[in-house]
Amino acid sequence: MPYVKGFNNDIFISFAHTDDSEDWVEAFHTRLKDRLTQIGARVTIWRDTKLRGTDIFSDEIFDQLRNSAVLISIVSPTGIRSNWCQDERQKFEQFAELNGGFRIGNSLRAVKVVKTPLDNDDHRALFGTLGFEFYERNDQTQRFREFDTSGSEFRDMLDSLAQDILRVLNALRSHSSGAATNQSVYLATTSSDLEEHRQAIVRQIEDWGYSVLPTNSLPLLDSASFRSAANAALAKCILSVHLVSKQRGLIPEGEEKSIVALQYELAQSRPLDRVLWILPGSQPDPGVLSSIGRDPQQGVEILEGRTIEDLKEVVEVKLKRLRTEVSLVKEGGDKFNVYMVCDRKDHPYLMESPGRERALALKAYLDSKGFVVWLPPVSPMEETRRRRDHRETLKLSDAVLLYWGTADEVWFRENLRELIKARTRRSGSHHLTEGIYLGNPPLGEKSQYRNQLDFVLEQFNDFQPEALVPLLERLHRDDPKS
């Protein structure tokens, strides 16, 4: 588990593979991790161990960079010239700006470790900091000597580095903890003619107490950089807002679509509410219109012929609802466990299930709000084992939703009876919020079951997350820790 919550890695080590001769980087990695553990930080460190014959960034590198708290850049003449290392330094800085900031107080989240110096000490300009120099140079002869990984000089410099990194990690932990209660809105980068409108919305959203992402223009160097940066920002937001005019917007290198269309598609692929505002009197560019047309229109509100003030009002209403939903998640490190009981015909993880899409929308929504969603096992199992698994899952759950989609009535009745029986067996200290979720067009026989449990949610058309709020409020109210 990472030392800094919210990241997969505490440290990403960037290096040229030629600098790992005699296992120098391997020794550095191992001893740094050991020293950080000794001084109180059990960290996760990631470095690329694969030898690559290309300078093309892989999805894995993007993901690891985006999800790392601190970058250590091992500097040498080879490392400075490496396109790969240059890209890692540049992209980490971009991702860090979207993920807590590249600078935390007086510290940068990028640390320079100089293994082999450059002529005239040109490496000292990198990041604008002195960094940690694992060598010594004779001032008269200008000859240098690298520290032996087994020597005291190496150990002393590594100790200084570890203490400095611990200070940065602790600052980031405090910063992340303080920002955890803040909520962010994704306000998509626009075509140039709408920049003034976007800034007006930025000011309004910030006045309401929300952060706006992206804070700066997204990188347009290439398609992968743009998509990664946009996805990193979207992952931190509770709502996305898109402003569209007749202008197409810029196109990143390697893409056929503009930034306006791409951001909308990336937001639409997430369980995220969206607001789309079209400048009055404008017909969106065909390329943008094509992306909008692919949207199944679930979770999106489209404003045509409406003023920018109308847009502010719609965004305000949505944020008030979303703030209420977010507040229903347990405070502290614990999360609510929601048991979603469904038939195999509706199981979100079974591709052949006819009702999986509707059930998947419900699960994705609960996931996005921080709940732990339990489902019946995917693998078929003997009945005795199935019932035992069912009982054990009920025991650890805070809420149960009996999902009735494409399953037949016999399946529903059997599981409803099991749920009622389990209620009578529970101890008084175990509160379980119970509800029925009707996820398919209504059938005549379904109406008779609407009084069986406290909550019955009918979602026969588009998925409407606000219908879940009463159940989640009860869940929160019944929590003994609340």
C-alpha positions in Angstrom: 0.0 0.0 0.0 1.4 3.4 -0.9 2.5 5.8 1.8 0.6 8.7 0.2 -3.1 7.8 -0.3 -4.5 8.4 -3.8 -1.4 7.2 -5.7 -0.4 3.8 -6.9 3.3 4.6 -6.4 5.1 6.9 -3.9 8.1 7.2 -6.2 8.7 6.8 -9.9 12.4 6.3 -10.8 13.3 7.7 -14.3 16.7 6.5 -15.7 18.5 5.6 -18.8 19.1 1.8 -18.9 22.8 2.3 -19.7 23.2 3.8 -16.2 22.2 0.5 -14.6 25.5 -1.0 -15.5 26.9 -3.0 -12.6 23.3 -2.7 -11.1 23.8 0.8 -9.9 20.1 1.7 -10.3 19.1 -1.6 -8.7 21.2 -0.9 -5.7 20.0 2.7 -5.5 16.4 1.6 -5.6 16.8 -1.2 -2.9 18.7 0.9 -0.5 16.5 4.0 -0.8 13.4 1.9 -0.1 15.1 0.3 2.9 16.3 3.7 4.3 12.8 5.2 3.9 11.3 2.3 5.8 13.9 2.7 8.6 12.9 6.4 9.0 9.2 5.7 9.0 7.9 5.5 5.5 7.0 2.2 4.0 6.9 3.3 0.4 6.1 1.8 -3.0 8.7 2.5 -5.7 8.2 1.8 -9.4 10.8 1.8 -12.2 10.8 0.3 -15.7 12.8 -2.9 -15.8 12.2 -3.6 -19.5 14.8 -2.8 -22.1 13.1 -0.9 -24.9 14.3 -0.2 -28.4 11.9 2.6 -29.0 11.2 6.1 -27.7 7.5 5.6 -28.0 5.7 6.0 -24.7 3.7 3.0 -23.6 0.3 3.1 -21.8 2.0 1.5 -18.8 4.5 4.3 -18.5 1.7 6.9 -18.7 -0.3 5.1 -16.0 2.6 4.8 -13.7 3.7 8.4 -14.1 0.1 9.7 -13.7 -0.3 7.7 -10.5 3.1 8.5 -8.8 3.5 11.0 -6.0 7.2 11.8 -6.6 9.6 11.5 -9.5 13.3 10.8 -9.0 15.2 11.6 -12.2 18.6 9.9 -12.3 20.8 12.3 -14.3 23.8 11.4 -16.5 24.9 12.5 -20.0 23.0 9.6 -21.4 19.9 10.3 -19.3 19.8 14.0 -20.3 19.9 13.2 -24.0 17.4 10.3 -23.8 14.1 11.2 -25.4 12.5 8.7 -23.1 13.8 10.4 -19.9 13.0 13.8 -21.3 9.4 12.7 -21.9 9.1 11.2 -18.4 10.2 14.5 -16.8 7.9 16.6 -18.9 4.9 14.4 -18.6 5.3 13.9 -14.8 5.2 17.7 -14.4 2.0 17.9 -16.4 0.3 15.1 -14.5 1.5 16.5 -11.1 -0.1 19.8 -11.9 -3.4 18.0 -12.3 -2.8 15.8 -9.2 -2.1 18.0 -6.3 0.3 20.4 -7.9 3.9 20.1 -9.1 5.1 22.3 -6.2 3.9 21.6 -2.6 4.9 24.6 -0.4 8.6 25.2 -1.0 9.2 21.7 -2.4 9.1 20.2 -5.9 7.7 16.7 -6.4 10.6 16.0 -8.8 14.0 15.1 -7.3 17.2 15.2 -9.2 19.8 12.5 -8.5 23.1 13.1 -10.4 24.9 9.8 -11.0 27.4 11.1 -13.6 27.9 14.9 -14.0 27.6 16.8 -17.2 30.4 19.1 -18.6 30.4 22.4 -16.8 27.9 21.0 -14.3 25.1 21.8 -16.8 22.8 19.3 -15.0 22.3 21.9 -12.2 19.9 23.8 -14.3 17.4 20.9 -14.4 14.4 21.6 -12.2 16.2 24.8 -10.9 17.5 22.8 -7.9 20.9 21.5 -6.9 19.7 18.0 -6.3 21.7 15.2 -4.9 25.1 14.6 -6.4 26.5 11.0 -6.0 30.0 12.0 -7.1 32.8 14.3 -6.2 34.8 16.5 -8.5 38.4 17.8 -8.1 38.2 21.6 -8.4 41.7 21.8 -9.9 41.7 18.9 -12.4 37.9 18.9 -12.9 38.1 15.1 -12.8 35.2 13.4 -11.0 34.7 10.2 -9.1 31.3 8.5 -8.7 30.4 7.1 -5.3 30.7 3.4 -4.9 27.3 1.9 -3.9 28.9 0.1 -1.0 30.8 3.1 0.3 30.0 5.5 3.2 29.8 8.5 0.8 27.0 6.8 -1.2 25.2 5.9 2.1 25.4 9.4 3.5 24.1 11.0 0.4 21.3 8.5 0.2 20.3 9.2 3.7 20.1 12.9 3.0 18.0 12.1 -0.1 15.6 9.8 1.9 15.0 12.5 4.5 14.3 15.1 1.9 11.9 12.7 0.0 10.1 11.9 3.3 9.6 15.6 3.9 8.0 15.9 0.4 5.8 12.8 0.9 4.6 14.1 4.3 3.8 17.5 2.8 1.9 15.8 0.0 0.0 13.6 2.5 -1.1 16.7 4.4 -1.9 18.6 1.2 -4.0 15.6 -0.1 -5.8 15.2 3.2 -6.7 18.9 3.3 -7.9 18.8 -0.3 -9.9 15.6 0.2 -13.0 17.5 1.3 -12.7 19.8 -1.8 -14.6 18.7 -4.9 -13.6 19.4 -8.5 -15.5 20.2 -11.7 -14.1 19.4 -15.1 -14.5 22.4 -17.3 -13.4 21.3 -20.7 -10.8 23.2 -22.7 -12.7 25.1 -25.4 -12.1 26.6 -28.8 -10.5 30.0 -28.7 -13.8 32.0 -29.2 -15.3 30.6 -26.0 -12.3 31.2 -23.7 -13.9 34.3 -22.2 -17.1 32.3 -21.5 -15.1 29.5 -19.9 -13.3 31.9 -17.6 -16.6 33.4 -16.4 -17.7 29.8 -15.5 -14.4 29.2 -13.8 -14.8 32.2 -11.6 -18.4 31.2 -10.7 -17.6 27.6 -9.9 -14.6 28.7 -7.7 -16.9 31.2 -5.9 -19.1 28.2 -5.0 -16.1 26.6 -3.3 -15.1 24.0 -6.0 -11.8 23.5 -7.8 -11.8 23.6 -11.6 -9.8 21.2 -13.7 -7.8 21.4 -15.9 -6.1 24.4 -14.2 -4.0 25.1 -17.3 -4.4 24.3 -21.0 -4.0 20.5 -21.6 -0.9 19.4 -23.4 -1.2 19.2 -27.2 2.1 17.6 -27.9 0.5 14.3 -29.0 -2.6 12.3 -28.7 -1.4 10.1 -25.8 -0.3 13.1 -23.7 -3.6 14.9 -24.2 -5.8 11.8 -23.4 -3.7 10.9 -20.3 -3.9 14.5 -18.9 -7.6 14.7 -19.6 -8.3 11.4 -18.0 -6.2 12.3 -15.0 -8.3 15.4 -14.5 -11.7 13.7 -15.2 -10.9 11.0 -12.6 -10.9 13.7 -9.8 -14.1 15.4 -10.8 -17.8 15.0 -9.9 -19.2 16.8 -12.9 -18.0 17.8 -16.4 -19.1 20.9 -18.3 -18.5 21.4 -22.0 -18.9 24.6 -24.0 -19.4 24.2 -27.7 -19.6 26.7 -30.7 -19.3 26.4 -34.4 -15.5 26.3 -34.1 -13.9 22.9 -34.2 -11.0 23.5 -31.8 -7.4 22.4 -32.0 -6.4 18.9 -33.0 -3.6 17.1 -31.1 -0.9 15.4 -33.1 -1.9 11.9 -34.1 -5.6 12.6 -33.7 -8.4 13.2 -36.2 -10.7 14.8 -33.7 -10.4 18.1 -31.9 -9.9 18.7 -28.2 -13.6 19.7 -27.9 -14.8 16.3 -29.3 -12.2 14.2 -27.5 -12.9 15.7 -24.1 -16.6 15.1 -24.5 -16.0 11.4 -25.5 -13.6 10.9 -22.6 -16.1 12.3 -20.1 -19.0 10.4 -21.7 -17.1 7.1 -21.2 -17.1 7.7 -17.4 -19.9 7.4 -14.8 -20.0 11.2 -14.7 -22.8 13.7 -15.0 -22.3 16.1 -17.9 -23.6 19.5 -19.0 -23.3 20.5 -22.6 -23.8 24.2 -23.5 -24.1 25.2 -27.2 -23.5 28.9 -27.9 -26.8 30.4 -29.0 -27.1 30.7 -32.7 -24.3 28.2 -33.3 -24.3 24.9 -35.1 -21.5 22.7 -33.7 -18.8 21.7 -36.1 -19.6 18.3 -37.8 -16.7 16.6 -36.1 -17.9 17.7 -32.6 -21.5 17.0 -33.5 -20.5 13.4 -34.4 -19.1 12.9 -30.9 -22.1 14.3 -29.3 -24.4 12.2 -31.4 -22.7 9.0 -30.1 -23.8 9.9 -26.5 -26.8 7.7 -25.4 -27.9 10.9 -23.6 -27.7 9.2 -20.1 -26.4 11.6 -17.5 -26.1 14.6 -19.8 -28.1 17.8 -19.9 -27.9 19.7 -23.2 -28.6 23.4 -23.2 -29.4 25.0 -26.6 -30.5 28.5 -27.1 -29.8 29.2 -23.4 -27.6 32.0 -22.0 -24.4 31.6 -20.0 -26.4 32.6 -16.9 -28.8 29.7 -17.6 -25.7 27.4 -17.7 -24.5 28.7 -14.3 -28.0 27.9 -12.8 -28.0 24.4 -14.2 -24.5 23.7 -13.0 -25.3 25.1 -9.5 -28.4 22.8 -9.2 -26.3 19.7 -10.2 -23.5 20.5 -7.9 -25.9 20.9 -4.9 -27.3 17.4 -5.7 -23.9 15.9 -6.2 -22.5 17.4 -3.0 -25.4 15.7 -1.1 -24.5 12.4 -2.7 -20.8 12.7 -1.9 -21.6 13.6 1.7 -23.4 10.2 2.1 -20.1 8.3 1.8 -18.6 7.3 5.2 -16.1 9.6 6.7 -12.7 8.3 7.6 -11.0 5.4 5.9 -14.0 3.0 6.0 -16.4 2.6 3.1 -20.0 1.4 2.9 -20.4 -2.2 1.6 -23.4 -2.5 -0.8 -24.5 -6.0 -1.8 -26.2 -5.9 -5.2 -28.1 -9.2 -5.5 -28.8 -10.0 -9.1 -29.5 -13.0 -11.3 -27.0 -14.2 -13.9 -29.2 -12.8 -16.6 -28.4 -9.3 -15.2 -24.9 -9.8 -13.9 -22.7 -6.8 -14.9 -19.6 -9.0 -15.4 -21.2 -11.6 -17.7 -21.0 -10.3 -21.3 -23.7 -12.6 -22.5 -26.2 -11.4 -19.9 -29.2 -9.6 -21.6 -29.7 -7.2 -18.7 -26.0 -6.4 -17.9 -25.9 -2.9 -19.3 -28.6 -1.5 -17.0 -27.1 -3.2 -14.0 -23.7 -2.0 -15.0 -24.9 1.6 -14.9 -26.0 1.2 -11.3 -22.8 -0.5 -10.2 -20.7 2.1 -12.0 -22.6 4.9 -10.2 -22.1 3.3 -6.7 -18.4 2.7 -7.5 -18.0 6.3 -8.5 -19.4 7.5 -5.2 -16.9 5.5 -3.2 -19.0 2.5 -2.2 -17.7 -1.1 -2.2 -20.1 -3.0 -4.4 -20.5 -6.8 -3.8 -22.0 -9.0 -6.5 -23.0 -12.7 -6.6 -20.1 -14.9 -7.7 -19.6 -15.1 -11.5 -18.6 -18.7 -11.5 -21.5 -21.2 -11.1 -21.3 -23.1 -7.7 -23.1 -25.8 -5.8 -26.2 -24.6 -4.0 -24.9 -25.1 -0.5 -21.8 -23.0 -1.2 -23.9 -20.3 -2.9 -26.1 -19.9 0.1 -23.2 -19.8 2.5 -21.5 -17.1 0.3 -24.8 -15.2 0.2 -25.1 -15.3 4.0 -21.5 -14.2 4.7 -21.8 -11.3 2.2 -25.0 -10.1 3.9 -23.2 -10.2 7.3 -20.5 -7.7 6.1 -22.9 -5.5 4.1 -24.3 -2.1 5.2 -27.0 -2.2 2.5 -28.5 -4.7 0.1 -30.2 -4.0 -3.2 -32.3 -6.8 -4.7 -31.9 -6.1 -8.4 -34.8 -7.4 -10.5 -34.1 -6.8 -14.2 -34.6 -9.6 -16.8 -34.8 -12.4 -14.2 -38.1 -14.3 -13.8 -40.5 -13.9 -10.9 -39.5 -17.2 -9.2 -35.9 -16.0 -8.9 -37.1 -12.7 -7.4 -39.5 -14.3 -4.9 -36.8 -16.8 -3.7 -34.3 -14.1 -3.1 -36.8 -11.8 -1.4 -37.7 -14.5 1.0 -34.1 -15.2 1.8 -33.6 -11.5 2.5 -36.6 -11.3 4.9 -35.4 -14.5 6.7 -31.9 -13.1 7.1 -33.4 -10.0 8.6 -35.0 -12.0 11.4 -31.7 -13.8 12.1 -29.6 -10.6 12.4 -28.5 -9.3 15.7 -29.9 -5.9 16.7 -26.5 -4.3 16.3 -26.3 -5.0 12.6 -28.3 -2.4 10.7 -28.9 -3.3 7.0 -30.5 -0.9 4.7 -32.7 -2.8 2.2 -34.1 -1.9 -1.1 -35.6 -3.4 -4.3 -34.3 -2.1 -7.7 -36.6 -2.6 -10.6 -34.4 -2.2 -13.6 -36.5 -3.2 -16.5 -39.8 -2.0 -18.1 -42.6 -2.8 -15.7 -44.3 -6.1 -15.8 -47.7 -6.6 -14.2 -46.5 -9.0 -11.5 -43.9 -6.5 -10.3 -46.3 -4.0 -8.8 -47.4 -6.3 -6.0 -44.0 -6.3 -4.4 -43.6 -2.5 -4.0 -44.4 -2.6 -0.3 -42.1 -5.5 0.7 -39.1 -3.3 1.6 -38.7 0.3 2.7 -37.2 1.4 -0.6 -38.3 0.5 -4.1 -36.5 2.2 -6.9 -38.0 2.1 -10.4 -35.6 2.8 -13.2 -37.5 1.8 -16.3 -36.0 4.4 -18.7 -32.6 6.2 -18.4 -30.6 5.6 -15.2 -31.4 8.5 -12.8 -28.9 8.5 -9.9 -31.0 11.0 -7.8 -33.5 8.2 -7.2 -30.9 6.5 -5.0 -30.5 9.5 -2.6 -33.2 8.5 -0.1 -31.8 5.0 0.3 -28.2 6.3 0.7 -29.4 8.9 3.3 -31.0 6.1 5.3 -27.8 4.1 5.0 -25.8 7.0 6.3 -28.3 7.7 9.1 -28.3 4.0 10.3 -24.5 3.9 10.5 -23.6 3.6 14.2 -20.5 5.7 13.6 -22.4 8.6 12.1 
